[in-house]
Amino acid sequence: MIDRQRMGLWALAILTLPMYLTVTEGSKSSWGLENEALIVRCPQRGRSTYPVEWYYSDTNESIPT
């Protein structure tokens, strides 16, 4: 009985891990640290549905894209 429960838990863990990794990877649209480069994923099909304007944080000057 215990072996069957343990096997069920392993199966659940094995099935849950790929779902977790897929969800967490898809939710990150940008990645960066303070005073570091900011890397942003671009849409595969041309323009984004939500346009983004970039600004220098020190001067609040617009960055042309």
N, C-alpha and C positions, 0 to 999 in steps of 0.2 A: 504494500500500500504506500509506504513512504517513497519507494523508488519511483512509483508512478507519479506521485505528486512532485517529486524533485524533477523528473523528466518533463512534466508539464511546465514547471517554472523555467527550466532551461529553454524550452520551445518558445515560451512567451518572451523571454529576454532576447532570444535570437531574432524573433519577428519584430520586436519593438525597437531595437537599435537602429536598423536601416530607416525606419519611419522617422525616428528622432533626428538622425543625421540629415535626412532630406528636408525636414521642416526647418531646422536651424540654419542650414546652408541657404535655403531659399529666402529666409527672412532678413538676411543681411544685405542691404542695398549699398552700404558703404562701410569702409573699415579704415580707421585712422586713429592716431594718438595726437595729443597736444604737441604742437611744434614739429609735426611729422607730415609726410605727404598723405593726402586723402585719396583713396582709390575708390572709384564709383563704377559700378557696372552700368554699361550702356545697353539700351534696348536693342534687340537683334534686328528689328524692323524700323530703321530710320529714326524718326522723332518719337519722343516719349509722350505719353498721354498727359503727364504733369511736367511742364517746363520748369527748369531750375535756373535760378540766377545765382552766380557766384560772386562773392565779395572778399576782399582782403580784410582780415579781422582787425589789423592794426589801423588802417586808414578808412575802412568802410567804402573803398573805391571798388567799382564794378570790374569784374574780370571778364573780358570778351571771350566768348566761346564759339 
